[in-house]
Amino acid sequence: MTRTPLIVGNWKMFKTASEARASIQALLPLIASSPRQVFIAPPFTAIAAAVESAKGSRLGIGAQNMHDASEGAFTGEVSAAMLKDLGASFVILGHSERRSHFLESNAFIYRKVERALEAKLIPILCIGETQEQRDRNQTLSVLQTQLKECLGGISDLSSVIIAYEPIWAIGTGKTATPAMAQEVHRACRQLIEQEWGKGLAQQIRLLYGGSVKADNISTLMKEPDIDGVLVGGASLDPKGFAQIICYQSLEG
Ligand code: PGA
């Protein structure tokens, strides 16, 4: 089964709407000949500008978060329908920065995945362990719990994408080695097979995230169970991000 490689840029709380417009205009010509699928998640305030700038290209625009209710008295929050209406095609859910700074639980993230699917947004569910959990050999049990609790009761997971982001590798410059990432990705795929069946396990895309750069993407993407990457800091500069997107494939 071939899974189309996917490169996702997570801009976090960087770039105004005008900066987003300029970045996308600079990026598009640099990646025009790339066969890879590319998504960018700007801050909420730049989504409309990004959608407009990406019009006519294959670049998908999405969000970094959303609320778990369809609507209501939730000051400062944004719903799946609001994102969809702006032209967003996906939403990142359960990023470790949301889990740690805003205390998001697996149960809360589960409800967001449900709402995203109802609104026909592609959920990119982030999972990952802390350094302490890795040191205690708890990596796989932590990921298993996150997968089960964030996706457990959902019957159709065919559009879901999973991003494995070891927390100790995010924004630190410390990347998991390709072998370490592959080992975890393979284990996650096995887990998905046990819980949801072989068909889904073969089809679902598993991204790696955490200090991905132009000089480590080729070796990460060579691994059979790494289907793409989620890039934070290195996605902000259009030239640098284009280098990541146009990485040289080491296969064959
Ligand atoms: P980073 O962030 O590439 O800056 O490590 C990745 C992420 O948080 O998604």
Residues whose N, C-alpha, C, O or C-beta is under 5 A from the ligand:
A	BS01	PGA	N10 A169 I170 G171 T172 G209 G210 S211 V212 L230 V231 G232 G233 A234
